[in-house]
Amino acid sequence: MYNMETAWQHIDSFSSTNVAMLEKHLLCDVTLVAKNSTDPIKCHKFVLVSCSTVLEAMFCGPLAETNDVINI
């Protein structure tokens, strides 16, 4: 039986559910790879876009990035 008390979707805040989704890699739609790092970072574009006008232009502008992996 499904237990709503332990479901991560029923955490109190929207930001907490987003953290849970990132930890579980649910619906991550882009991966950032830093130049000197071996650890890719899975991300949600909507979170990145909501916090940065530069990333909004990068993902939503006329020359929007279409790759799933972005080297930075």
Sine and cosine of phi, psi and omega as CSV:
sin_phi,cos_phi,sin_psi,cos_psi,sin_omega,cos_omega
0.00,0.00,0.57,-0.82,-0.01,-1.00
-0.98,0.21,0.75,-0.66,-0.03,-1.00
-0.94,-0.33,0.96,-0.28,-0.02,-1.00
-0.91,0.41,-0.42,0.91,-0.03,-1.00
-0.93,0.37,-0.41,0.91,-0.01,-1.00
-0.97,-0.26,-0.01,1.00,-0.01,-1.00
-0.96,0.29,0.78,-0.63,-0.03,-1.00
-0.90,0.43,-0.39,0.92,0.01,-1.00
-0.93,0.38,-0.25,0.97,-0.04,-1.00
-0.97,-0.22,0.32,0.95,0.13,-0.99
-0.92,0.38,0.49,-0.87,-0.13,-0.99
-0.86,0.51,-0.64,0.77,-0.14,-0.99
-0.91,-0.41,0.45,-0.89,0.05,-1.00
-0.88,0.48,-0.65,0.76,0.00,-1.00
-0.90,0.43,-0.58,0.81,0.03,-1.00
-0.92,0.39,-0.61,0.79,0.05,-1.00
-0.94,0.35,-0.56,0.83,0.07,-1.00
-0.90,0.43,-0.64,0.77,0.06,-1.00
-0.88,0.47,-0.69,0.72,0.02,-1.00
-0.87,0.48,-0.66,0.75,0.03,-1.00
-0.89,0.45,-0.66,0.75,0.04,-1.00
-0.90,0.43,-0.69,0.73,0.00,-1.00
-0.88,0.47,-0.55,0.83,0.00,-1.00
-1.00,-0.02,-0.05,1.00,-0.04,-1.00
0.85,0.53,0.59,0.81,0.02,-1.00
-0.99,0.13,0.82,-0.58,0.07,-1.00
0.84,0.54,0.38,0.93,0.12,-0.99
-0.90,0.43,0.78,-0.63,-0.10,-0.99
-0.89,-0.46,0.12,0.99,0.08,-1.00
-0.45,-0.90,0.51,-0.86,0.05,-1.00
-0.83,-0.56,0.79,-0.61,0.05,-1.00
-0.99,-0.16,0.70,-0.72,0.03,-1.00
-0.80,-0.60,0.89,-0.46,0.02,-1.00
-0.98,0.22,0.50,-0.87,-0.12,-0.99
-0.78,0.62,-0.76,0.65,-0.08,-1.00
-0.97,-0.24,0.35,0.94,-0.05,-1.00
-0.93,-0.36,0.54,-0.84,0.08,-1.00
-0.98,-0.20,-0.07,1.00,-0.03,-1.00
-0.98,-0.22,0.96,-0.28,0.07,-1.00
-0.94,0.35,0.46,-0.89,-0.01,-1.00
-0.91,-0.42,0.92,-0.40,0.04,-1.00
-0.98,0.18,0.69,-0.73,-0.10,-0.99
-0.65,-0.76,0.23,-0.97,0.15,-0.99
-0.96,-0.29,0.84,-0.54,-0.01,-1.00
-0.84,0.54,-0.62,0.78,-0.06,-1.00
-0.89,0.45,-0.53,0.85,0.04,-1.00
-0.95,0.31,-0.70,0.71,0.01,-1.00
-0.88,0.48,-0.72,0.69,-0.02,-1.00
-0.90,0.43,-0.59,0.81,-0.03,-1.00
-0.93,0.37,-0.26,0.97,-0.07,-1.00
-0.92,-0.39,-0.07,1.00,-0.12,-0.99
-0.49,-0.87,0.81,-0.58,0.07,-1.00
-0.93,0.36,-0.52,0.85,0.04,-1.00
-0.91,0.42,-0.72,0.69,0.01,-1.00
-0.94,0.34,-0.51,0.86,0.10,-0.99
-0.87,0.48,-0.72,0.69,0.03,-1.00
-0.90,0.44,-0.63,0.78,-0.03,-1.00
-0.90,0.44,-0.63,0.78,-0.07,-1.00
-0.98,-0.17,-0.36,0.93,-0.12,-0.99
-0.85,-0.53,-0.16,0.99,-0.06,-1.00
-0.97,0.23,-0.03,-1.00,-0.05,-1.00
-0.89,0.45,-0.42,0.91,0.05,-1.00
-0.93,-0.36,0.67,0.74,-0.10,-0.99
-0.84,0.55,0.67,-0.74,0.07,-1.00
-0.93,0.38,0.73,-0.68,-0.01,-1.00
-0.93,-0.38,-0.12,0.99,0.01,-1.00
-0.96,0.29,0.52,-0.86,0.05,-1.00
-0.99,0.14,-0.33,0.94,0.02,-1.00
-0.87,-0.48,0.81,-0.58,-0.03,-1.00
-0.90,-0.43,0.85,-0.52,0.07,-1.00
-1.00,0.01,0.81,-0.59,-0.03,-1.00
-0.84,-0.54,0.00,0.00,0.00,0.00
